[in-house]
């Protein structure tokens, strides 16, 4: 079959997400829990992808809760599905999100619970055994992993759980368009947090350097902080959610505008890589501290012409060739 007739790898990844409909059918009524209200743009992309998925299949989100406003007294009818956000905070690196995840599984034993695609990582085996003890007591729990190592961990420990393997929810946003003509060369979009790869500086090339923490200015981060603080008080939640929906879209668009200015993105952020792929932007991915990025690339995005892994044998010309691709949708 001629190359022009082949399905684009990013289309295939988006189509794979339809497997979720097997457990969250179209027009289902759901509670969406652990959506992000903080300044990690990657998690905001995941949230926007999940919301786009719900809208595409007429899945009714009856209510939403973040880690800031969920509490023990939340009443969820047993015939409603609980859908928990995907991402990379499953494990013992991010206690608040993992504690919420385990509390929900414990407190709602009769509800179907679906955890959207996550990277699973534990530093301490005792901690994953603790999670397994909680999860394995639930008879209607579905966990999606987004890489092979996470899938292997889940199938090994969560023996009474339905485990699946799917790409990140942000792929639902394919394609993202921009009319901006790149006027700069390379952007180094590099981690500065607990998942930093100590060797990433060895692969940095000349160009501007940014991370999620420096992309958003102090006024933008202050508004995020105030929104999270207001949610903790649990008053005016619906209005706050509406404001956050608009504001988080603004924050995502800011990231898109930044990436659009550059010809190539050099990143150790998984969602720096995924956003680049969504924009058909040439990009080189550097691994994080525990192999999350390389695992994702090897499983899902290695066939995307605009993407490459640092140290990969994929030809540079193949990556740059993808820069000529155009895209047609918006966030």
Backbone bond lengths (Angstrom), bond angles and torsions (degrees), N, CA, C in turn:
res aa  C-N    CA-C-N  psi(-1)  N-CA   C-N-CA  omega(-1)  CA-C   N-CA-C  phi
1 X - - - 1.461 - - 1.524 109.34 -
2 X 1.329 120.32 133.60 1.457 121.91 179.51 1.522 110.91 -59.73
3 X 1.336 116.60 148.25 1.459 120.81 -178.66 1.517 112.40 -56.83
4 X 1.352 117.32 -34.16 1.459 121.02 -177.51 1.517 112.37 -64.50
5 X 1.352 116.62 -20.07 1.453 120.59 -178.32 1.529 112.85 -97.27
6 X 1.304 117.77 -5.16 1.461 120.99 -177.85 1.521 110.62 -75.17
7 X 1.329 115.89 146.98 1.456 120.66 175.82 1.522 109.16 -69.55
8 X 1.312 116.63 133.51 1.459 120.69 179.55 1.533 108.99 -65.54
9 X 1.341 118.76 137.76 1.475 120.48 179.59 1.527 113.40 -54.42
10 X 1.323 117.15 -33.58 1.461 119.19 179.19 1.528 111.28 -70.85
11 X 1.318 117.98 -33.32 1.470 120.47 172.90 1.523 110.28 -62.49
12 X 1.323 116.03 -41.99 1.465 120.53 -179.42 1.533 111.12 -63.20
13 X 1.333 117.25 -40.05 1.456 120.49 179.77 1.524 110.81 -66.31
14 X 1.318 116.07 -40.29 1.467 119.47 176.69 1.522 110.83 -63.29
15 X 1.317 116.94 -41.79 1.462 120.82 -179.36 1.532 111.63 -64.78
16 X 1.324 117.03 -32.24 1.462 120.22 -179.95 1.528 111.53 -60.65
17 X 1.318 116.94 -30.83 1.455 120.30 -178.37 1.523 112.54 -63.93
18 X 1.321 117.42 -16.87 1.465 120.39 177.89 1.528 111.93 -62.85
19 X 1.332 117.36 -17.58 1.465 119.76 177.51 1.528 111.49 -60.00
20 X 1.322 116.90 -24.83 1.464 120.93 179.15 1.523 110.75 -61.76
21 X 1.333 116.45 -28.42 1.461 120.55 -179.07 1.524 112.47 -64.14
22 X 1.320 117.29 -16.25 1.466 120.31 176.64 1.528 111.20 -68.27
23 X 1.339 116.94 -26.66 1.476 120.02 179.86 1.528 112.00 -114.85
24 X 1.330 117.29 -19.86 1.465 122.16 173.31 1.525 106.57 -124.64
25 X 1.319 117.28 82.87 1.467 120.36 -174.07 1.530 112.33 -63.71
26 X 1.329 117.10 157.55 1.471 120.00 174.49 1.527 110.68 -52.91
27 X 1.326 114.96 142.32 1.468 124.12 178.54 1.528 113.50 71.61
28 X 1.330 117.14 12.45 1.468 120.14 174.66 1.528 110.21 -64.39
29 X 1.321 116.01 157.10 1.457 122.41 171.47 1.524 107.56 -103.35
30 X 1.331 115.85 125.28 1.458 119.98 -174.34 1.526 112.23 -132.27
31 X 1.336 115.02 159.58 1.456 123.28 164.33 1.528 105.67 -108.11
32 X 1.323 116.60 124.53 1.466 121.52 -178.87 1.530 107.40 -99.82
33 X 1.322 116.54 115.72 1.467 121.66 -170.55 1.527 111.67 -120.70
34 X 1.329 114.25 142.63 1.472 124.86 177.72 1.522 111.77 76.17
35 X 1.345 116.47 31.68 1.463 117.91 172.57 1.528 108.43 -69.17
36 X 1.330 118.60 148.73 1.465 120.97 -171.88 1.524 113.68 -79.28
37 X 1.321 115.20 132.94 1.468 121.87 168.94 1.521 106.12 -128.06
38 X 1.314 114.95 72.73 1.460 122.92 178.74 1.522 107.60 -162.12
39 X 1.322 117.48 -177.94 1.460 120.80 -166.11 1.523 115.12 -95.44
40 X 1.337 118.01 16.49 1.467 119.42 175.67 1.525 108.56 -82.64
41 X 1.323 116.35 106.49 1.452 120.48 -176.52 1.517 113.81 -63.29
42 X 1.337 117.36 -26.86 1.457 119.83 177.83 1.510 111.50 -64.48
43 X 1.337 116.43 -43.41 1.456 119.82 178.17 1.525 111.36 -68.20
44 X 1.329 116.76 -30.63 1.465 119.29 175.49 1.532 110.43 -65.97
45 X 1.329 117.12 -38.74 1.464 120.49 175.35 1.522 111.28 -62.52
46 X 1.331 116.61 -40.37 1.470 120.74 177.10 1.525 109.97 -60.72
47 X 1.334 116.31 -46.26 1.460 120.60 179.46 1.526 111.18 -60.54
48 X 1.329 117.18 -45.21 1.467 120.26 -179.94 1.530 110.57 -63.97
49 X 1.335 116.79 -36.03 1.456 119.93 176.55 1.519 111.55 -65.95
50 X 1.337 116.37 -42.49 1.465 120.19 178.97 1.520 110.77 -64.02
51 X 1.319 116.78 -44.31 1.471 120.20 -179.94 1.530 110.67 -64.17
52 X 1.332 116.77 -37.81 1.468 119.82 176.92 1.524 110.66 -65.12
53 X 1.315 116.62 -37.22 1.467 121.38 177.23 1.528 110.32 -63.66
54 X 1.326 116.73 -47.24 1.465 120.30 179.00 1.531 110.58 -58.33
55 X 1.318 116.08 -44.63 1.463 120.26 -178.66 1.527 111.46 -65.00
56 X 1.324 116.93 -41.17 1.462 121.15 -177.71 1.518 112.08 -61.27
57 X 1.344 117.09 -32.84 1.461 120.62 -174.48 1.535 112.03 -113.96
58 X 1.335 115.03 20.21 1.473 121.94 174.42 1.523 112.01 53.80
59 X 1.310 115.38 37.94 1.463 121.11 175.42 1.527 107.36 -82.70
60 X 1.306 116.45 121.94 1.466 121.66 -173.44 1.517 110.61 -87.64
61 X 1.324 116.32 115.26 1.465 121.01 176.35 1.526 107.61 -86.30
62 X 1.328 115.86 102.50 1.462 121.68 -177.22 1.523 110.78 -69.92
63 X 1.336 116.43 -38.14 1.463 120.58 176.87 1.515 109.06 -157.18
64 X 1.337 114.28 159.87 1.458 122.01 179.71 1.520 108.75 -128.50
65 X 1.318 116.18 143.26 1.465 120.88 175.57 1.525 108.95 -138.50
66 X 1.322 115.04 136.65 1.459 120.78 171.96 1.524 108.61 -97.43
67 X 1.326 116.22 178.21 1.464 120.37 176.49 1.526 110.22 -64.77
68 X 1.335 117.46 -18.71 1.460 121.15 -176.28 1.520 113.21 -80.70
69 X 1.325 118.48 -31.26 1.466 119.02 -172.40 1.532 114.60 -119.97
70 X 1.330 117.67 -2.62 1.467 118.02 175.72 1.532 109.01 -72.79
71 X 1.340 117.07 143.50 1.460 121.00 -178.59 1.521 109.45 -150.00
72 X 1.304 115.37 168.86 1.466 121.70 -174.71 1.523 113.53 -59.69
73 X 1.313 116.75 -27.23 1.454 119.43 -174.34 1.518 115.63 -86.07
74 X 1.321 118.96 4.60 1.463 120.88 -178.80 1.534 109.56 -65.94
75 X 1.320 116.11 124.73 1.466 121.66 179.73 1.526 109.71 -94.89
76 X 1.317 116.81 122.16 1.459 121.92 179.35 1.523 108.55 -125.62
77 X 1.332 118.61 115.11 1.471 120.20 178.79 1.529 110.93 -54.94
78 X 1.326 115.84 144.89 1.460 120.13 -173.67 1.525 113.42 -66.88
79 X 1.355 117.62 -20.19 1.461 119.15 179.84 1.524 112.51 -91.08
80 X 1.324 117.63 3.19 1.461 122.07 174.86 1.523 109.07 -93.84
81 X 1.323 116.73 142.11 1.463 121.65 179.58 1.527 109.49 -88.30
82 X 1.310 116.56 134.38 1.466 121.51 173.40 1.523 108.09 -93.15
83 X 1.322 116.62 120.55 1.463 122.05 178.47 1.519 107.87 -113.79
84 X 1.324 116.37 121.44 1.460 121.49 -179.18 1.530 110.00 -104.57
85 X 1.314 115.16 141.36 1.462 121.67 -172.49 1.524 112.46 -60.46
86 X 1.317 115.53 149.23 1.452 121.70 174.40 1.517 110.89 -85.86
87 X 1.338 115.80 -178.46 1.459 119.65 177.81 1.512 113.18 144.69
88 X 1.332 115.45 -146.32 1.453 120.74 -177.89 1.517 112.20 -130.68
89 X 1.362 116.34 27.42 1.464 118.68 -176.43 1.527 112.81 -110.68
90 X 1.331 117.05 21.57 1.469 122.09 179.11 1.528 107.84 -89.26
91 X 1.328 115.90 114.64 1.460 119.68 -179.45 1.514 111.35 139.47
92 X 1.324 116.79 -154.29 1.466 120.04 -174.56 1.531 113.88 -109.08
93 X 1.335 116.84 21.25 1.461 119.78 173.85 1.530 112.08 -92.39
94 X 1.325 116.51 -26.49 1.467 121.50 -174.75 1.529 108.28 -129.49
95 X 1.330 115.39 86.06 1.459 121.62 -168.90 1.525 113.69 -60.95
96 X 1.317 118.15 -42.11 1.465 119.50 -173.36 1.525 111.42 -61.71
97 X 1.323 117.27 -40.98 1.461 120.58 -179.34 1.529 111.30 -72.83
98 X 1.326 116.55 -39.49 1.466 119.00 179.20 1.531 111.13 -68.32
99 X 1.328 116.51 -38.21 1.467 119.93 177.78 1.530 110.52 -63.26
100 X 1.332 117.02 -40.84 1.461 120.59 177.16 1.521 110.49 -63.42
101 X 1.318 116.48 -44.57 1.476 121.31 -179.17 1.537 110.24 -58.48
102 X 1.319 116.43 -46.23 1.459 120.42 -178.26 1.524 111.56 -70.11
103 X 1.344 116.94 -35.59 1.456 119.98 177.91 1.526 111.17 -64.03
104 X 1.328 117.29 -42.07 1.460 121.14 179.75 1.531 110.36 -63.07
105 X 1.317 116.55 -44.53 1.467 119.89 -179.70 1.531 110.49 -63.02
106 X 1.321 117.34 -37.80 1.459 120.96 179.33 1.536 112.37 -70.98
107 X 1.326 115.65 -40.87 1.468 120.10 -169.67 1.526 114.23 -84.15
108 X 1.347 117.32 -14.64 1.466 119.70 -176.74 1.536 109.70 -128.13
109 X 1.336 116.04 68.07 1.468 120.13 -174.13 1.526 113.86 -69.84
110 X 1.328 118.65 -18.65 1.470 121.04 -176.75 1.522 113.55 -98.63
111 X 1.324 116.90 -13.66 1.468 120.06 178.89 1.517 111.14 -82.82
112 X 1.323 116.30 144.96 1.462 118.87 166.51 1.532 107.11 -69.55
113 X 1.323 116.48 131.10 1.467 122.27 179.50 1.522 108.68 -121.64
114 X 1.320 116.46 128.99 1.460 122.24 -178.82 1.522 108.44 -122.95
115 X 1.322 116.78 120.94 1.467 122.33 176.44 1.521 107.54 -100.63
116 X 1.329 116.07 115.30 1.463 122.00 -177.18 1.529 110.04 -67.20
117 X 1.348 118.08 165.09 1.473 121.71 -168.83 1.526 114.87 -49.01
118 X 1.320 114.79 124.97 1.457 123.15 -176.29 1.525 110.29 -130.75
119 X 1.323 115.58 150.27 1.464 121.31 162.33 1.521 106.89 -88.85
120 X 1.326 117.33 131.47 1.460 122.72 -177.52 1.528 108.89 -110.84
121 X 1.328 115.88 124.22 1.466 119.17 -179.91 1.528 109.40 -146.45
122 X 1.331 115.70 129.33 1.460 122.65 176.15 1.521 109.25 -126.32
123 X 1.325 115.97 132.34 1.461 119.92 172.76 1.526 110.90 -77.52
124 X 1.337 115.85 -31.08 1.464 121.89 -173.99 1.530 109.64 -119.49
125 X 1.329 116.65 121.81 1.466 121.42 -179.37 1.522 111.69 -59.71
126 X 1.329 117.62 -31.80 1.471 120.52 179.51 1.526 110.84 -61.23
127 X 1.319 116.86 -31.95 1.466 120.12 -178.78 1.521 111.80 -72.29
128 X 1.321 117.90 -39.62 1.467 118.69 178.22 1.533 109.94 -69.99
129 X 1.310 117.77 -30.20 1.465 119.65 176.30 1.526 110.21 -67.20
130 X 1.331 117.06 -36.28 1.468 121.43 176.14 1.530 109.98 -62.45
131 X 1.331 116.28 -45.59 1.468 120.28 177.32 1.523 110.63 -61.22
132 X 1.329 116.09 -43.69 1.467 120.75 -178.69 1.528 111.33 -61.10
133 X 1.323 116.91 -39.33 1.461 120.14 179.52 1.521 111.33 -61.38
134 X 1.326 116.66 -34.95 1.464 121.44 178.44 1.527 110.49 -76.92
135 X 1.312 116.58 -48.59 1.468 121.24 -175.12 1.532 112.02 -64.62
136 X 1.311 117.27 -40.23 1.465 120.68 -173.98 1.526 113.58 -71.03
137 X 1.332 116.54 -9.67 1.465 120.02 176.09 1.533 111.80 -87.66
138 X 1.315 116.70 -7.91 1.466 120.94 -179.02 1.530 109.37 -97.44
139 X 1.330 116.63 129.55 1.468 119.92 -173.68 1.527 114.07 -90.98
140 X 1.348 118.03 -8.29 1.468 120.32 -175.98 1.526 110.59 -131.63
141 X 1.307 115.56 45.74 1.465 121.55 -177.57 1.527 110.06 -106.98
142 X 1.327 115.62 130.80 1.466 122.88 -179.93 1.526 108.17 -122.53
143 X 1.313 115.99 124.68 1.464 121.82 -179.85 1.519 108.92 -121.04
144 X 1.341 115.99 125.97 1.465 120.59 175.05 1.528 109.27 -105.53
145 X 1.317 115.88 126.43 1.461 122.15 173.43 1.523 108.61 -96.37
146 X 1.338 116.44 154.63 1.460 118.77 -178.83 1.534 113.06 -114.39
147 X 1.334 116.71 12.09 1.464 120.49 173.40 1.520 108.55 -156.06
148 X 1.315 116.38 164.09 1.469 121.00 -173.58 1.518 113.39 -65.03
149 X 1.327 117.53 -41.53 1.468 118.68 -178.23 1.527 110.64 -64.84
150 X 1.338 116.89 -37.78 1.471 120.05 177.03 1.525 110.44 -66.44
151 X 1.326 115.54 -40.07 1.463 120.04 179.40 1.534 110.75 -63.26
152 X 1.323 116.05 -41.36 1.468 119.78 179.72 1.524 111.65 -66.24
153 X 1.339 116.55 -39.93 1.460 120.07 176.34 1.527 110.72 -61.57
154 X 1.344 115.47 -46.90 1.456 120.55 -177.13 1.520 111.87 -63.22
155 X 1.326 116.65 -44.97 1.473 119.26 -178.68 1.528 111.93 -70.14
156 X 1.324 116.74 -26.84 1.463 120.28 178.72 1.527 111.83 -74.29
157 X 1.325 116.80 -44.43 1.463 120.75 -173.10 1.529 113.83 -96.98
158 X 1.330 117.13 -34.86 1.463 119.85 -175.46 1.531 109.09 -95.36
159 X 1.311 114.97 73.10 1.460 120.74 -169.57 1.524 113.91 -74.96
160 X 1.333 117.44 -16.72 1.464 120.38 179.19 1.523 111.37 -110.43
161 X 1.328 116.00 19.06 1.463 122.76 -175.44 1.524 109.35 -114.56
162 X 1.323 116.36 143.60 1.462 120.97 173.97 1.527 107.92 -79.51
163 X 1.324 117.62 114.84 1.465 122.22 -175.10 1.524 109.58 -112.70
164 X 1.331 116.47 132.80 1.456 121.69 177.36 1.516 111.08 -129.62
165 X 1.321 116.19 171.86 1.469 122.81 -177.61 1.523 108.76 -129.10
166 X 1.323 116.42 116.84 1.468 121.56 -177.63 1.527 110.18 -144.52
167 X 1.347 116.72 156.97 1.461 119.41 175.16 1.526 111.91 -73.64
168 X 1.298 115.66 172.38 1.458 124.22 -178.00 1.533 111.66 -61.27
169 X 1.345 116.41 145.93 1.457 120.77 -178.57 1.523 113.13 -64.42
170 X 1.329 118.16 -21.05 1.468 119.82 179.35 1.521 111.97 -61.73
171 X 1.333 118.34 -20.64 1.464 120.54 179.49 1.524 112.31 -64.74
172 X 1.331 117.26 -16.96 1.461 119.71 175.92 1.534 110.96 -64.51
173 X 1.324 117.80 -18.23 1.475 122.06 -178.12 1.521 113.27 -83.36
174 X 1.310 118.45 -5.14 1.465 120.54 177.87 1.522 109.43 -61.62
175 X 1.312 120.58 126.85 1.456 127.28 6.61 1.524 109.57 -106.63
176 X 1.338 117.46 154.76 1.461 122.13 174.54 1.523 108.19 -110.52
177 X 1.316 115.53 126.09 1.465 119.74 -175.62 1.523 111.54 -105.76
178 X 1.280 115.28 157.12 1.452 121.99 171.98 1.523 108.31 -153.91
179 X 1.313 116.28 144.77 1.465 120.33 178.83 1.526 111.44 -95.84
180 X 1.339 116.27 0.71 1.459 120.90 -178.06 1.525 111.42 -69.47
181 X 1.318 116.54 132.81 1.461 121.77 174.18 1.524 108.13 -92.35
182 X 1.339 118.45 121.63 1.468 120.14 -178.08 1.527 111.55 -59.05
183 X 1.335 115.65 132.01 1.457 120.93 179.15 1.527 112.15 -119.30
184 X 1.331 115.60 -2.31 1.453 120.65 178.50 1.517 108.96 -119.27
185 X 1.329 116.70 161.34 1.458 121.19 -176.33 1.507 113.66 -80.35
186 X 1.335 116.91 -82.66 1.460 121.39 -172.06 1.520 111.62 -121.78
187 X 1.327 115.20 140.55 1.457 121.96 172.26 1.519 108.54 -111.54
188 X 1.331 117.28 125.72 1.459 122.49 172.57 1.531 107.69 -92.18
189 X 1.317 116.25 105.12 1.464 121.31 -178.57 1.524 106.71 -106.85
190 X 1.349 116.18 92.66 1.465 121.46 -163.73 1.524 112.76 -121.50
191 X 1.334 115.38 143.01 1.464 121.80 178.92 1.522 110.50 -62.22
192 X 1.333 114.81 145.01 1.468 121.13 173.56 1.525 110.03 -131.61
193 X 1.360 117.33 17.58 1.464 121.19 -174.39 1.527 111.25 -111.85
194 X 1.346 116.61 -157.53 1.463 120.81 -173.50 1.524 113.15 -69.97
195 X 1.326 118.28 -12.80 1.464 120.64 179.81 1.536 112.38 -98.59
196 X 1.315 117.44 13.17 1.460 120.12 -177.47 1.532 110.33 -63.27
197 X 1.308 115.38 139.31 1.456 122.90 174.22 1.525 107.34 -89.45
198 X 1.326 116.52 120.39 1.468 119.51 -175.07 1.517 111.93 -63.19
199 X 1.323 117.27 -17.86 1.467 120.76 -179.43 1.524 112.75 -93.28
200 X 1.349 118.17 0.70 1.457 118.50 -172.85 1.533 112.53 -65.40
201 X 1.330 116.91 -30.05 1.462 119.30 -179.59 1.527 111.58 -64.54
202 X 1.348 116.71 -24.74 1.460 119.77 179.91 1.523 112.08 -69.41
203 X 1.340 116.23 -19.93 1.465 120.09 -177.20 1.526 112.41 -105.75
204 X 1.326 117.22 0.00 1.463 120.68 -178.33 1.518 109.80 -69.60
205 X 1.322 115.34 135.34 1.456 121.68 176.67 1.517 108.97 -111.47
206 X 1.308 116.75 166.60 1.460 121.21 -175.77 1.528 110.45 -60.91
207 X 1.323 115.65 136.68 1.460 120.54 178.90 1.516 110.59 154.92
208 X 1.321 116.92 176.62 1.459 121.87 178.13 1.527 109.91 -70.12
209 X 1.344 116.52 149.89 1.467 121.50 -179.67 1.525 110.23 -123.10
210 X 1.347 115.59 131.86 1.466 122.81 -178.44 1.525 107.90 -145.57
211 X 1.339 117.15 155.51 1.459 123.16 167.08 1.525 106.48 -136.52
212 X 1.340 117.02 173.02 1.464 118.49 178.71 1.526 110.26 -54.56
213 X 1.338 116.93 -39.04 1.468 120.74 -176.10 1.521 112.37 -63.73
214 X 1.327 117.47 -31.20 1.466 120.48 -179.21 1.525 112.61 -99.46
215 X 1.351 117.48 -12.16 1.466 120.08 177.74 1.522 111.10 -66.97
216 X 1.329 116.04 -41.27 1.457 120.45 -178.69 1.524 109.60 -93.76
217 X 1.344 117.67 131.70 1.457 120.48 -177.18 1.534 110.98 -78.26
218 X 1.301 116.36 175.61 1.473 120.02 -172.25 1.520 112.16 -65.85
219 X 1.320 117.32 -30.20 1.460 119.96 178.94 1.531 110.50 -71.60
220 X 1.324 115.93 -39.78 1.470 120.35 177.12 1.523 110.91 -64.84
221 X 1.338 116.37 -43.12 1.470 120.06 179.18 1.531 111.38 -68.40
222 X 1.343 116.71 -32.40 1.463 120.34 176.81 1.524 110.35 -63.68
223 X 1.326 117.68 -41.53 1.461 121.11 179.24 1.536 110.91 -66.72
224 X 1.323 117.00 -36.97 1.465 120.07 175.03 1.523 109.79 -61.58
225 X 1.335 116.39 -45.34 1.474 121.25 179.56 1.521 110.99 -61.24
226 X 1.322 117.26 -42.85 1.464 120.85 -178.94 1.528 111.09 -66.70
227 X 1.332 117.14 -36.74 1.467 120.78 177.51 1.522 110.50 -64.22
228 X 1.333 116.25 -45.88 1.465 120.24 179.08 1.527 110.71 -62.78
229 X 1.323 116.88 -41.52 1.463 120.82 179.90 1.518 111.06 -64.18
230 X 1.331 117.21 -41.00 1.460 120.91 179.19 1.524 111.05 -65.66
231 X 1.326 117.09 -37.32 1.465 120.02 178.87 1.527 111.24 -63.42
232 X 1.316 117.46 -33.98 1.465 120.43 179.63 1.527 111.64 -62.18
233 X 1.323 116.32 -26.01 1.473 120.22 -179.93 1.527 111.44 -81.77
234 X 1.354 116.53 -12.45 1.469 123.67 173.49 1.526 113.87 63.14
235 X 1.308 117.87 18.32 1.462 120.11 176.33 1.521 108.73 -107.11
236 X 1.318 115.93 138.74 1.460 119.67 179.19 1.511 113.22 65.62
237 X 1.342 117.00 34.42 1.461 120.83 -174.97 1.524 112.18 -59.79
238 X 1.324 117.46 -43.07 1.468 120.64 -176.14 1.522 110.77 -63.44
239 X 1.316 116.85 -42.32 1.462 119.68 177.58 1.524 110.94 -65.88
240 X 1.331 116.66 -41.77 1.460 120.06 178.79 1.532 111.00 -62.94
241 X 1.331 116.65 -39.02 1.458 120.09 178.11 1.521 111.18 -64.12
242 X 1.318 116.79 -39.28 1.467 120.74 178.19 1.528 110.33 -64.33
243 X 1.320 115.82 -45.11 1.471 120.40 178.12 1.526 110.17 -61.51
244 X 1.342 116.45 -43.62 1.462 120.03 -178.68 1.527 111.54 -65.76
245 X 1.315 116.91 -36.64 1.471 119.94 177.23 1.530 110.10 -58.00
246 X 1.323 116.39 -46.27 1.476 120.18 -179.77 1.527 110.78 -68.94
247 X 1.325 116.24 -44.30 1.462 119.72 -175.22 1.522 111.76 -69.68
248 X 1.323 117.17 -39.51 1.464 119.69 178.66 1.525 110.80 -66.38
249 X 1.333 117.92 -32.04 1.474 120.51 174.77 1.522 110.12 -65.04
250 X 1.326 116.31 -39.34 1.466 120.36 176.09 1.529 110.80 -61.29
251 X 1.347 117.03 -43.30 1.464 120.90 -179.12 1.533 111.48 -64.32
252 X 1.336 116.71 -40.55 1.463 120.35 177.44 1.523 110.56 -65.20
253 X 1.319 116.32 -42.25 1.481 119.31 178.51 1.519 111.48 -62.67
254 X 1.330 116.99 -32.61 1.465 120.08 177.90 1.525 110.33 -63.58
255 X 1.348 116.60 -41.07 1.461 120.31 177.22 1.522 110.72 -64.43
256 X 1.320 116.62 -41.50 1.474 120.45 179.18 1.525 110.49 -62.85
257 X 1.324 116.60 -43.25 1.474 119.93 179.23 1.523 111.15 -61.85
258 X 1.344 116.26 -39.17 1.467 119.56 178.57 1.520 110.47 -63.35
259 X 1.332 117.29 -51.46 1.459 120.94 -177.27 1.525 111.02 -61.11
260 X 1.316 116.70 -34.64 1.465 120.80 -176.66 1.531 112.61 -64.69
261 X 1.329 117.18 -20.76 1.468 121.09 -177.32 1.524 112.71 -76.63
262 X 1.356 117.07 -15.52 1.465 121.38 -171.04 1.531 111.49 -113.22
263 X 1.310 115.32 150.21 1.460 120.84 177.32 1.516 111.85 -77.51
264 X 1.352 117.72 -35.90 1.458 122.54 -175.99 1.525 109.39 -138.36
265 X 1.350 116.35 139.45 1.466 122.15 176.02 1.523 108.56 -109.34
266 X 1.318 116.36 128.80 1.467 123.75 178.68 1.524 105.63 -113.52
267 X 1.340 119.63 109.49 1.461 119.66 -166.08 1.526 114.44 -140.27
268 X 1.333 115.78 144.66 1.464 121.55 169.65 1.523 110.35 -107.21
269 X 1.317 116.91 7.24 1.464 123.01 173.95 1.524 108.90 -92.76
270 X 1.341 117.30 125.11 1.459 119.85 179.76 1.523 110.77 -56.61
271 X 1.324 116.91 -40.39 1.465 118.24 -178.57 1.523 113.15 -84.72
272 X 1.316 117.34 -9.70 1.458 118.93 164.25 1.520 108.47 -67.41
273 X 1.321 115.24 -40.76 1.467 122.06 176.24 1.528 111.43 -67.29
274 X 1.333 117.68 -48.72 1.463 120.47 -177.60 1.520 110.97 -65.51
275 X 1.333 117.92 -42.03 1.462 119.93 177.57 1.519 110.63 -61.51
276 X 1.318 117.04 -41.14 1.464 120.50 176.95 1.525 110.67 -59.36
277 X 1.333 115.96 -44.03 1.466 119.87 178.85 1.521 111.21 -64.88
278 X 1.323 117.22 -39.48 1.464 120.94 178.13 1.529 111.85 -62.32
279 X 1.325 115.72 -28.70 1.467 121.54 179.98 1.526 112.09 -96.25
280 X 1.338 117.54 3.86 1.462 122.17 -174.01 1.530 110.54 54.10
281 X 1.320 115.14 42.06 1.455 122.74 -177.69 1.531 109.34 -100.21
282 X 1.322 120.27 126.67 1.462 120.90 176.46 1.524 111.39 -54.71
283 X 1.340 116.54 133.03 1.456 119.06 -176.70 1.523 110.90 -151.55
284 X 1.320 114.73 151.59 1.462 122.67 176.18 1.522 107.00 -121.24
285 X 1.326 115.98 125.78 1.462 122.17 -175.87 1.523 110.63 -100.85
286 X 1.334 115.74 129.77 1.464 123.57 175.26 1.526 107.39 -102.88
287 X 1.310 118.03 144.21 1.457 119.68 -178.78 1.526 111.59 -69.85
288 X 1.346 115.35 156.87 1.460 120.29 171.77 1.523 108.85 -90.43
289 X 1.325 117.41 -166.60 1.468 120.70 -171.38 1.522 113.77 -69.71
290 X 1.344 118.57 -26.08 1.467 118.85 -174.78 1.526 113.93 -127.55
291 X 1.332 117.47 21.15 1.459 120.35 170.67 1.515 115.81 88.09
292 X 1.322 117.86 10.70 1.464 120.81 -179.85 1.524 111.00 -60.68
293 X 1.318 116.62 -45.85 1.466 120.53 -174.62 1.529 112.23 -67.35
294 X 1.318 116.50 -46.79 1.464 119.42 -178.75 1.524 110.68 -65.56
295 X 1.333 116.34 -37.97 1.463 119.37 177.98 1.514 111.77 -62.42
296 X 1.317 116.01 -39.79 1.468 119.83 -179.79 1.531 110.57 -68.82
297 X 1.318 115.55 -45.03 1.465 120.16 -179.43 1.529 111.32 -60.49
298 X 1.317 116.69 -46.94 1.465 120.69 -177.38 1.519 112.29 -63.50
299 X 1.331 116.26 -31.78 1.460 119.93 -177.94 1.521 113.06 -85.64
300 X 1.345 117.39 -41.62 1.462 119.39 -167.29 1.527 115.23 -116.73
301 X 1.322 118.98 -45.08 1.471 119.55 -165.78 1.523 114.74 -108.10
302 X 1.330 118.10 5.91 1.466 119.85 -176.08 1.530 112.51 -65.94
303 X 1.344 117.27 -20.19 1.461 119.46 179.88 1.528 112.82 -91.85
304 X 1.320 118.28 -2.27 1.461 121.56 178.24 1.527 108.66 -75.41
305 X 1.323 116.91 120.49 1.465 121.01 -173.94 1.522 113.84 -60.06
306 X 1.332 116.50 -30.39 1.460 119.18 -177.10 1.526 112.94 -83.20
307 X 1.343 117.80 -1.19 1.465 120.97 -173.81 1.517 111.84 -113.65
308 X 1.327 114.73 147.47 1.454 121.35 175.20 1.524 108.39 -146.27
309 X 1.319 115.83 155.73 1.466 121.63 175.80 1.515 108.07 -105.24
310 X 1.319 117.61 136.59 1.462 120.48 177.80 1.519 109.27 -55.26
311 X 1.320 116.58 127.40 1.449 121.18 -178.47 1.507 114.16 86.43
312 X 1.353 116.84 -1.80 1.456 120.73 -179.52 1.522 110.55 -73.13
313 X 1.335 115.00 158.51 1.463 119.83 177.35 1.524 111.77 -89.40
314 X 1.337 117.35 -2.09 1.467 118.81 178.16 1.523 109.02 -60.26
315 X 1.301 116.59 136.66 1.457 120.83 -175.70 1.512 113.20 -66.36
316 X 1.317 116.62 140.28 1.463 122.21 177.56 1.519 111.26 -60.41
317 X 1.330 116.26 -36.63 1.459 119.13 -178.31 1.517 111.21 -64.56
318 X 1.341 116.87 -32.30 1.468 120.21 177.75 1.517 110.33 -63.93
319 X 1.337 116.78 -41.89 1.454 120.74 178.83 1.519 110.79 -64.42
320 X 1.327 116.99 -47.41 1.455 119.76 -176.32 1.524 111.74 -69.95
321 X 1.316 116.78 -26.96 1.450 120.52 177.64 1.522 111.48 -59.08
322 X 1.346 115.91 -36.49 1.456 120.63 -178.21 1.512 113.58 -65.84
323 X 1.323 117.55 -16.43 1.461 121.23 179.61 1.520 111.53 -62.41
324 X 1.327 116.68 -21.59 1.463 119.84 -178.24 1.525 111.85 -82.57
325 X 1.363 116.96 -7.94 1.464 118.90 179.27 1.532 109.64 -70.08
326 X 1.324 116.71 150.40 1.461 120.89 177.48 1.513 108.89 -116.90
327 X 1.344 116.41 157.41 1.448 122.38 -178.02 1.514 109.76 -132.70
328 X 1.368 115.43 161.50 1.469 117.70 -165.60 1.527 116.22 -134.58
329 X 1.316 119.66 4.17 1.462 118.23 -177.88 1.516 110.95 -116.72
330 X 1.330 117.01 170.99 1.455 121.81 -177.27 1.513 110.50 -130.05
331 X 1.356 114.79 163.38 1.462 121.80 175.69 1.512 108.06 -100.17
